[in-house]
Amino acid sequence: MIEASGKRDLIGEYVLYLRVEKGLAKNSVESYERDLRKLVSWSERVSIELVSVSRRDLREFLIDLSAEKLSPTSVNRIISAIRGFYKFLQFDRHIDKNPAEDLDAQKTTSYLPNFLNRQEIEQLLEIPDVSGEIGLRDRTILETLYACGLRVSEVCSMRLGDLDLEQGILTCKGKGSKTRRVPIGRVAVEWLRRYLIKRRDKENIEIENLFVSSLGRPITRQDVFKLVKSCGEKIGRPDISPHTLRHSFATHLVQNDADIRSVQQMLGHADISTTQIYTHITDQHLRRTYERFHPRAESRDKAEKD
């Protein structure tokens, strides 16, 4: 790739590599590109070519980046993008030595994902008015998100052929275009059946996407975010998003003694450590339950303070 200035667009080449050879999802590729463009802007400002950047230069870049007051998670994502980019440049023989090879990530605080308890889930699912076509669709979306632990992008891209309601299984394509099969609970299957009857009655729908708008177009991520946000506000939980239902799905499985490997497979996590965060949530839940109901819990705490 050649820029207007005549230089090779190394970022563009890396982005193409991520999309075509690595098979990363569109959103992931766009995120990498956004992060790397920050490095490009900085290198142009200080008049350093990307292929001439040293480890010390990258340290200076990260120091300048701190002025933007980004969270440690955001900074670590940028560091990860830089590492991958320079590894690509070294592999493609644009550089001899990788300046980002031992670039250290920032320490982050322990993160526990937001989730709904079972009563809140039931309240949320009851919000859509299922007497109408759109309400029925919205209820089915919420049921599917919670029953299968899907990402919002996975729900939006689901196709009719991805469903096997007889077996209670759906096939979805997750991050990195990896395909997985996820069980669908009996309740969600029934809502899907009801929704599909209404959907098939609409003769103007020519697309294969499962969930469609009133105009017969695929629903968007923004549509699902607005749906979950609106329903969340009505039950007093304005802080939730579609990913909250995914967290709730995993948390409730672990609370009911599902083995962590099965949960990992259903969520489509590449690394088991990503899934293990839900064991920490349930540990806290057990602690709160113990302290609330065990007759010796309060006495023990007081004794420790004394």
VOBA-136663 format. One record per residue (C-alpha): residue in three letters; residue number from 1; x, y, z. Coordinates in nm, 3 decimals, padded with zeros to 5 digits. Example, Ala and Ser with C-alpha at 12.3 -4.5 7.8 and 13.67 -1.06 7.14 Angstrom:
2
+---------+-----+---------+---------+---------+
! residuo ! num !      xx !      yy !      zz !
+---------+-----+---------+---------+---------+
!     Ala !   1 !  01.230 ! -00.450 !  00.780 !
!     Ser !   2 !  01.367 ! -00.106 !  00.714 !
+---------+-----+---------+---------+---------+
This chain:
306
+---------+-----+---------+---------+---------+
! residuo ! num !      xx !      yy !      zz !
+---------+-----+---------+---------+---------+
!     Met !   1 !  00.000 !  00.000 !  00.000 !
!     Ile !   2 !  00.129 !  00.345 ! -00.096 !
!     Glu !   3 !  00.021 !  00.670 !  00.069 !
!     Ala !   4 ! -00.038 !  00.994 ! -00.124 !
!     Ser !   5 !  00.310 !  01.106 ! -00.014 !
!     Gly !   6 !  00.464 !  00.806 ! -00.189 !
!     Lys !   7 !  00.551 !  00.624 !  00.135 !
!     Arg !   8 !  00.431 !  00.272 !  00.211 !
!     Asp !   9 !  00.127 !  00.266 !  00.436 !
!     Leu !  10 !  00.261 !  00.018 !  00.691 !
!     Ile !  11 ! -00.041 !  00.056 !  00.918 !
!     Gly !  12 ! -00.268 ! -00.018 !  00.623 !
!     Glu !  13 ! -00.065 ! -00.328 !  00.537 !
!     Tyr !  14 ! -00.086 ! -00.450 !  00.896 !
!     Val !  15 ! -00.462 ! -00.388 !  00.906 !
!     Leu !  16 ! -00.501 ! -00.586 !  00.583 !
!     Tyr !  17 ! -00.296 ! -00.868 !  00.737 !
!     Leu !  18 ! -00.519 ! -00.873 !  01.047 !
!     Arg !  19 ! -00.834 ! -00.882 !  00.839 !
!     Val !  20 ! -00.732 ! -01.127 !  00.565 !
!     Glu !  21 ! -00.468 ! -01.356 !  00.714 !
!     Lys !  22 ! -00.558 ! -01.346 !  01.084 !
!     Gly !  23 ! -00.931 ! -01.331 !  01.015 !
!     Leu !  24 ! -01.005 ! -01.083 !  01.294 !
!     Ala !  25 ! -01.352 ! -00.937 !  01.323 !
!     Lys !  26 ! -01.419 ! -00.595 !  01.170 !
!     Asn !  27 ! -01.459 ! -00.424 !  01.509 !
!     Ser !  28 ! -01.131 ! -00.570 !  01.638 !
!     Val !  29 ! -00.944 ! -00.458 !  01.325 !
!     Glu !  30 ! -01.088 ! -00.107 !  01.351 !
!     Ser !  31 ! -00.984 ! -00.091 !  01.716 !
!     Tyr !  32 ! -00.624 ! -00.190 !  01.631 !
!     Glu !  33 ! -00.613 !  00.068 !  01.354 !
!     Arg !  34 ! -00.745 !  00.348 !  01.579 !
!     Asp !  35 ! -00.483 !  00.270 !  01.843 !
!     Leu !  36 ! -00.198 !  00.258 !  01.592 !
!     Arg !  37 ! -00.301 !  00.586 !  01.431 !
!     Lys !  38 ! -00.223 !  00.747 !  01.766 !
!     Leu !  39 !  00.135 !  00.626 !  01.726 !
!     Val !  40 !  00.143 !  00.755 !  01.368 !
!     Ser !  41 !  00.027 !  01.103 !  01.478 !
!     Trp !  42 !  00.289 !  01.112 !  01.752 !
!     Ser !  43 !  00.573 !  00.994 !  01.524 !
!     Glu !  44 !  00.486 !  01.262 !  01.269 !
!     Arg !  45 !  00.481 !  01.526 !  01.540 !
!     Val !  46 !  00.829 !  01.433 !  01.663 !
!     Ser !  47 !  00.959 !  01.360 !  01.309 !
!     Ile !  48 !  01.046 !  00.993 !  01.361 !
!     Glu !  49 !  00.975 !  00.727 !  01.098 !
!     Leu !  50 !  00.776 !  00.428 !  01.223 !
!     Val !  51 !  01.054 !  00.191 !  01.113 !
!     Ser !  52 !  01.310 !  00.399 !  01.304 !
!     Val !  53 !  01.125 !  00.407 !  01.636 !
!     Ser !  54 !  01.331 !  00.281 !  01.931 !
!     Arg !  55 !  01.220 !  00.133 !  02.261 !
!     Arg !  56 !  01.301 !  00.466 !  02.425 !
!     Asp !  57 !  01.083 !  00.645 !  02.167 !
!     Leu !  58 !  00.793 !  00.416 !  02.250 !
!     Arg !  59 !  00.840 !  00.496 !  02.618 !
!     Glu !  60 !  00.822 !  00.867 !  02.532 !
!     Phe !  61 !  00.506 !  00.803 !  02.331 !
!     Leu !  62 !  00.341 !  00.629 !  02.628 !
!     Ile !  63 !  00.442 !  00.915 !  02.858 !
!     Asp !  64 !  00.279 !  01.163 !  02.617 !
!     Leu !  65 ! -00.024 !  00.934 !  02.600 !
!     Ser !  66 ! -00.068 !  00.961 !  02.977 !
!     Ala !  67 ! -00.170 !  01.324 !  02.927 !
!     Glu !  68 ! -00.491 !  01.195 !  02.768 !
!     Lys !  69 ! -00.579 !  01.034 !  03.102 !
!     Leu !  70 ! -00.668 !  00.701 !  02.946 !
!     Ser !  71 ! -00.753 !  00.406 !  03.169 !
!     Pro !  72 ! -00.483 !  00.140 !  03.222 !
!     Thr !  73 ! -00.699 ! -00.099 !  03.020 !
!     Ser !  74 ! -00.703 !  00.140 !  02.722 !
!     Val !  75 ! -00.327 !  00.198 !  02.746 !
!     Asn !  76 ! -00.263 ! -00.178 !  02.760 !
!     Arg !  77 ! -00.478 ! -00.226 !  02.452 !
!     Ile !  78 ! -00.262 !  00.030 !  02.268 !
!     Ile !  79 !  00.055 ! -00.144 !  02.391 !
!     Ser !  80 ! -00.080 ! -00.474 !  02.262 !
!     Ala !  81 ! -00.152 ! -00.315 !  01.922 !
!     Ile !  82 !  00.201 ! -00.173 !  01.906 !
!     Arg !  83 !  00.357 ! -00.508 !  01.997 !
!     Gly !  84 !  00.164 ! -00.685 !  01.723 !
!     Phe !  85 !  00.245 ! -00.414 !  01.467 !
!     Tyr !  86 !  00.620 ! -00.425 !  01.525 !
!     Lys !  87 !  00.620 ! -00.803 !  01.533 !
!     Phe !  88 !  00.458 ! -00.787 !  01.190 !
!     Leu !  89 !  00.719 ! -00.535 !  01.066 !
!     Gln !  90 !  01.001 ! -00.759 !  01.189 !
!     Phe !  91 !  00.847 ! -01.067 !  01.029 !
!     Asp !  92 !  00.802 ! -00.874 !  00.702 !
!     Arg !  93 !  01.168 ! -00.758 !  00.726 !
!     His !  94 !  01.091 ! -00.388 !  00.751 !
!     Ile !  95 !  01.297 ! -00.378 !  01.072 !
!     Asp !  96 !  01.573 ! -00.594 !  01.218 !
!     Lys !  97 !  01.489 ! -00.550 !  01.586 !
!     Asn !  98 !  01.147 ! -00.523 !  01.747 !
!     Pro !  99 !  01.147 ! -00.211 !  01.974 !
!     Ala ! 100 !  00.819 ! -00.316 !  02.137 !
!     Glu ! 101 !  00.925 ! -00.669 !  02.227 !
!     Asp ! 102 !  00.963 ! -00.604 !  02.601 !
!     Leu ! 103 !  00.728 ! -00.309 !  02.631 !
!     Asp ! 104 !  00.561 ! -00.353 !  02.971 !
!     Ala ! 105 !  00.187 ! -00.337 !  03.023 !
!     Gln ! 106 !  00.048 ! -00.118 !  03.298 !
!     Lys ! 107 ! -00.090 ! -00.270 !  03.614 !
!     Thr ! 108 ! -00.468 ! -00.268 !  03.624 !
!     Thr ! 109 ! -00.705 ! -00.291 !  03.914 !
!     Ser ! 110 ! -00.910 ! -00.607 !  03.956 !
!     Tyr ! 111 ! -01.215 ! -00.591 !  03.732 !
!     Leu ! 112 ! -01.539 ! -00.767 !  03.811 !
!     Pro ! 113 ! -01.798 ! -00.752 !  03.534 !
!     Asn ! 114 ! -02.143 ! -00.608 !  03.586 !
!     Phe ! 115 ! -02.428 ! -00.861 !  03.596 !
!     Leu ! 116 ! -02.794 ! -00.892 !  03.691 !
!     Asn ! 117 ! -02.930 ! -01.123 !  03.957 !
!     Arg ! 118 ! -03.204 ! -01.368 !  03.864 !
!     Gln ! 119 ! -03.488 ! -01.146 !  03.983 !
!     Glu ! 120 ! -03.355 ! -00.854 !  03.778 !
!     Ile ! 121 ! -03.324 ! -01.080 !  03.473 !
!     Glu ! 122 ! -03.689 ! -01.183 !  03.506 !
!     Gln ! 123 ! -03.796 ! -00.819 !  03.543 !
!     Leu ! 124 ! -03.592 ! -00.717 !  03.239 !
!     Leu ! 125 ! -03.736 ! -00.991 !  03.018 !
!     Glu ! 126 ! -04.091 ! -00.885 !  03.105 !
!     Ile ! 127 ! -04.046 ! -00.526 !  02.984 !
!     Pro ! 128 ! -04.115 ! -00.563 !  02.606 !
!     Asp ! 129 ! -04.485 ! -00.561 !  02.508 !
!     Val ! 130 ! -04.507 ! -00.892 !  02.323 !
!     Ser ! 131 ! -04.856 ! -00.821 !  02.190 !
!     Gly ! 132 ! -04.688 ! -00.624 !  01.910 !
!     Glu ! 133 ! -04.445 ! -00.739 !  01.643 !
!     Ile ! 134 ! -04.152 ! -00.526 !  01.761 !
!     Gly ! 135 ! -04.208 ! -00.615 !  02.127 !
!     Leu ! 136 ! -04.207 ! -00.984 !  02.040 !
!     Arg ! 137 ! -03.880 ! -00.940 !  01.852 !
!     Asp ! 138 ! -03.727 ! -00.744 !  02.141 !
!     Arg ! 139 ! -03.829 ! -01.006 !  02.398 !
!     Thr ! 140 ! -03.676 ! -01.277 !  02.178 !
!     Ile ! 141 ! -03.350 ! -01.080 !  02.146 !
!     Leu ! 142 ! -03.324 ! -01.043 !  02.525 !
!     Glu ! 143 ! -03.407 ! -01.410 !  02.579 !
!     Thr ! 144 ! -03.142 ! -01.515 !  02.326 !
!     Leu ! 145 ! -02.875 ! -01.285 !  02.471 !
!     Tyr ! 146 ! -02.927 ! -01.425 !  02.819 !
!     Ala ! 147 ! -02.993 ! -01.789 !  02.726 !
!     Cys ! 148 ! -02.684 ! -01.822 !  02.508 !
!     Gly ! 149 ! -02.439 ! -01.563 !  02.643 !
!     Leu ! 150 ! -02.388 ! -01.408 !  02.300 !
!     Arg ! 151 ! -02.198 ! -01.090 !  02.216 !
!     Val ! 152 ! -02.411 ! -00.814 !  02.064 !
!     Ser ! 153 ! -02.231 ! -00.852 !  01.729 !
!     Glu ! 154 ! -02.312 ! -01.224 !  01.730 !
!     Val ! 155 ! -02.682 ! -01.158 !  01.781 !
!     Cys ! 156 ! -02.691 ! -00.897 !  01.504 !
!     Ser ! 157 ! -02.516 ! -01.125 !  01.254 !
!     Met ! 158 ! -02.717 ! -01.442 !  01.331 !
!     Arg ! 159 ! -02.889 ! -01.598 !  01.032 !
!     Leu ! 160 ! -03.193 ! -01.819 !  01.002 !
!     Gly ! 161 ! -02.974 ! -02.115 !  00.910 !
!     Asp ! 162 ! -02.777 ! -02.079 !  01.235 !
!     Leu ! 163 ! -03.073 ! -02.212 !  01.436 !
!     Asp ! 164 ! -03.156 ! -02.575 !  01.504 !
!     Leu ! 165 ! -03.459 ! -02.545 !  01.729 !
!     Glu ! 166 ! -03.531 ! -02.916 !  01.721 !
!     Gln ! 167 ! -03.193 ! -02.987 !  01.881 !
!     Gly ! 168 ! -03.191 ! -02.663 !  02.082 !
!     Ile ! 169 ! -02.858 ! -02.550 !  01.934 !
!     Leu ! 170 ! -02.739 ! -02.237 !  01.757 !
!     Thr ! 171 ! -02.419 ! -02.181 !  01.563 !
!     Cys ! 172 ! -02.252 ! -01.843 !  01.588 !
!     Lys ! 173 ! -01.938 ! -01.683 !  01.453 !
!     Gly ! 174 ! -01.742 ! -01.503 !  01.725 !
!     Lys ! 175 ! -01.413 ! -01.315 !  01.750 !
!     Gly ! 176 ! -01.155 ! -01.405 !  01.491 !
!     Ser ! 177 ! -01.434 ! -01.562 !  01.281 !
!     Lys ! 178 ! -01.426 ! -01.865 !  01.511 !
!     Thr ! 179 ! -01.744 ! -02.072 !  01.498 !
!     Arg ! 180 ! -01.898 ! -02.233 !  01.805 !
!     Arg ! 181 ! -02.220 ! -02.416 !  01.888 !
!     Val ! 182 ! -02.419 ! -02.304 !  02.192 !
!     Pro ! 183 ! -02.722 ! -02.472 !  02.356 !
!     Ile ! 184 ! -03.049 ! -02.276 !  02.359 !
!     Gly ! 185 ! -03.268 ! -02.312 !  02.667 !
!     Arg ! 186 ! -03.625 ! -02.437 !  02.635 !
!     Val ! 187 ! -03.778 ! -02.097 !  02.717 !
!     Ala ! 188 ! -03.566 ! -01.916 !  02.457 !
!     Val ! 189 ! -03.655 ! -02.184 !  02.199 !
!     Glu ! 190 ! -04.025 ! -02.112 !  02.251 !
!     Trp ! 191 ! -03.976 ! -01.737 !  02.207 !
!     Leu ! 192 ! -03.771 ! -01.798 !  01.894 !
!     Arg ! 193 ! -04.049 ! -02.015 !  01.753 !
!     Arg ! 194 ! -04.307 ! -01.744 !  01.819 !
!     Tyr ! 195 ! -04.086 ! -01.476 !  01.665 !
!     Leu ! 196 ! -04.011 ! -01.685 !  01.354 !
!     Ile ! 197 ! -04.383 ! -01.730 !  01.284 !
!     Lys ! 198 ! -04.428 ! -01.350 !  01.277 !
!     Arg ! 199 ! -04.107 ! -01.300 !  01.079 !
!     Arg ! 200 ! -04.214 ! -01.545 !  00.807 !
!     Asp ! 201 ! -04.543 ! -01.357 !  00.768 !
!     Lys ! 202 ! -04.350 ! -01.053 !  00.640 !
!     Glu ! 203 ! -04.321 ! -01.113 !  00.268 !
!     Asn ! 204 ! -04.089 ! -00.818 !  00.205 !
!     Ile ! 205 ! -03.796 ! -00.966 !  00.400 !
!     Glu ! 206 ! -03.536 ! -01.096 !  00.158 !
!     Ile ! 207 ! -03.233 ! -01.113 !  00.390 !
!     Glu ! 208 ! -03.124 ! -01.415 !  00.591 !
!     Asn ! 209 ! -03.054 ! -01.226 !  00.914 !
!     Leu ! 210 ! -03.257 ! -01.364 !  01.202 !
!     Phe ! 211 ! -03.343 ! -01.036 !  01.373 !
!     Val ! 212 ! -03.468 ! -00.757 !  01.149 !
!     Ser ! 213 ! -03.608 ! -00.406 !  01.184 !
!     Ser ! 214 ! -03.965 ! -00.304 !  01.101 !
!     Leu ! 215 ! -03.835 ! -00.218 !  00.753 !
!     Gly ! 216 ! -03.693 ! -00.566 !  00.703 !
!     Arg ! 217 ! -03.330 ! -00.464 !  00.749 !
!     Pro ! 218 ! -03.076 ! -00.629 !  00.981 !
!     Ile ! 219 ! -03.082 ! -00.490 !  01.334 !
!     Thr ! 220 ! -02.769 ! -00.300 !  01.434 !
!     Arg ! 221 ! -02.555 ! -00.301 !  01.747 !
!     Gln ! 222 ! -02.698 !  00.041 !  01.827 !
!     Asp ! 223 ! -03.053 ! -00.101 !  01.808 !
!     Val ! 224 ! -02.968 ! -00.370 !  02.065 !
!     Phe ! 225 ! -02.783 ! -00.125 !  02.292 !
!     Lys ! 226 ! -03.085 !  00.107 !  02.293 !
!     Leu ! 227 ! -03.318 ! -00.184 !  02.365 !
!     Val ! 228 ! -03.119 ! -00.311 !  02.664 !
!     Lys ! 229 ! -03.057 !  00.042 !  02.796 !
!     Ser ! 230 ! -03.425 !  00.132 !  02.776 !
!     Cys ! 231 ! -03.537 ! -00.189 !  02.950 !
!     Gly ! 232 ! -03.262 ! -00.150 !  03.209 !
!     Glu ! 233 ! -03.379 !  00.200 !  03.299 !
!     Lys ! 234 ! -03.732 !  00.069 !  03.356 !
!     Ile ! 235 ! -03.613 ! -00.180 !  03.618 !
!     Gly ! 236 ! -03.380 !  00.068 !  03.788 !
!     Arg ! 237 ! -03.059 ! -00.057 !  03.621 !
!     Pro ! 238 ! -02.954 !  00.217 !  03.377 !
!     Asp ! 239 ! -02.593 !  00.093 !  03.401 !
!     Ile ! 240 ! -02.643 ! -00.220 !  03.191 !
!     Ser ! 241 ! -02.557 ! -00.305 !  02.830 !
!     Pro ! 242 ! -02.600 ! -00.615 !  02.609 !
!     His ! 243 ! -02.271 ! -00.747 !  02.750 !
!     Thr ! 244 ! -02.430 ! -00.741 !  03.097 !
!     Leu ! 245 ! -02.658 ! -01.024 !  02.983 !
!     Arg ! 246 ! -02.354 ! -01.220 !  02.865 !
!     His ! 247 ! -02.192 ! -01.168 !  03.206 !
!     Ser ! 248 ! -02.517 ! -01.271 !  03.376 !
!     Phe ! 249 ! -02.536 ! -01.589 !  03.165 !
!     Ala ! 250 ! -02.184 ! -01.694 !  03.270 !
!     Thr ! 251 ! -02.222 ! -01.589 !  03.633 !
!     His ! 252 ! -02.544 ! -01.784 !  03.682 !
!     Leu ! 253 ! -02.392 ! -02.094 !  03.522 !
!     Val ! 254 ! -02.092 ! -02.082 !  03.756 !
!     Gln ! 255 ! -02.315 ! -02.013 !  04.057 !
!     Asn ! 256 ! -02.500 ! -02.334 !  03.971 !
!     Asp ! 257 ! -02.175 ! -02.533 !  03.961 !
!     Ala ! 258 ! -02.122 ! -02.548 !  03.583 !
!     Asp ! 259 ! -01.763 ! -02.651 !  03.511 !
!     Ile ! 260 ! -01.547 ! -02.362 !  03.395 !
!     Arg ! 261 ! -01.429 ! -02.538 !  03.077 !
!     Ser ! 262 ! -01.786 ! -02.576 !  02.951 !
!     Val ! 263 ! -01.857 ! -02.210 !  03.027 !
!     Gln ! 264 ! -01.539 ! -02.115 !  02.840 !
!     Gln ! 265 ! -01.654 ! -02.312 !  02.537 !
!     Met ! 266 ! -02.003 ! -02.160 !  02.538 !
!     Leu ! 267 ! -01.864 ! -01.807 !  02.569 !
!     Gly ! 268 ! -01.605 ! -01.866 !  02.298 !
!     His ! 269 ! -01.312 ! -01.752 !  02.513 !
!     Ala ! 270 ! -00.972 ! -01.844 !  02.372 !
!     Asp ! 271 ! -00.809 ! -01.835 !  02.716 !
!     Ile ! 272 ! -00.949 ! -02.003 !  03.028 !
!     Ser ! 273 ! -00.818 ! -01.715 !  03.243 !
!     Thr ! 274 ! -01.076 ! -01.485 !  03.080 !
!     Thr ! 275 ! -01.355 ! -01.716 !  03.195 !
!     Gln ! 276 ! -01.216 ! -01.757 !  03.547 !
!     Ile ! 277 ! -01.322 ! -01.403 !  03.636 !
!     Tyr ! 278 ! -01.670 ! -01.549 !  03.696 !
!     Thr ! 279 ! -01.536 ! -01.770 !  03.974 !
!     His ! 280 ! -01.425 ! -01.452 !  04.153 !
!     Ile ! 281 ! -01.775 ! -01.311 !  04.120 !
!     Thr ! 282 ! -01.928 ! -01.622 !  04.271 !
!     Asp ! 283 ! -01.668 ! -01.621 !  04.550 !
!     Gln ! 284 ! -01.783 ! -01.271 !  04.643 !
!     His ! 285 ! -02.145 ! -01.382 !  04.621 !
!     Leu ! 286 ! -02.075 ! -01.670 !  04.860 !
!     Arg ! 287 ! -01.895 ! -01.435 !  05.098 !
!     Arg ! 288 ! -02.189 ! -01.192 !  05.105 !
!     Thr ! 289 ! -02.435 ! -01.477 !  05.154 !
!     Tyr ! 290 ! -02.224 ! -01.617 !  05.442 !
!     Glu ! 291 ! -02.190 ! -01.281 !  05.614 !
!     Arg ! 292 ! -02.560 ! -01.214 !  05.577 !
!     Phe ! 293 ! -02.695 ! -01.546 !  05.701 !
!     His ! 294 ! -02.436 ! -01.725 !  05.916 !
!     Pro ! 295 ! -02.496 ! -01.658 !  06.288 !
!     Arg ! 296 ! -02.124 ! -01.647 !  06.364 !
!     Ala ! 297 ! -02.018 ! -01.425 !  06.075 !
!     Glu ! 298 ! -02.072 ! -01.093 !  06.253 !
!     Ser ! 299 ! -01.909 ! -01.215 !  06.575 !
!     Arg ! 300 ! -01.608 ! -01.338 !  06.383 !
!     Asp ! 301 ! -01.565 ! -01.004 !  06.206 !
!     Lys ! 302 ! -01.586 ! -00.818 !  06.535 !
!     Ala ! 303 ! -01.333 ! -01.053 !  06.690 !
!     Glu ! 304 ! -01.091 ! -00.987 !  06.403 !
!     Lys ! 305 ! -01.128 ! -00.611 !  06.455 !
!     Asp ! 306 ! -01.070 ! -00.650 !  06.829 !
+---------+-----+---------+---------+---------+
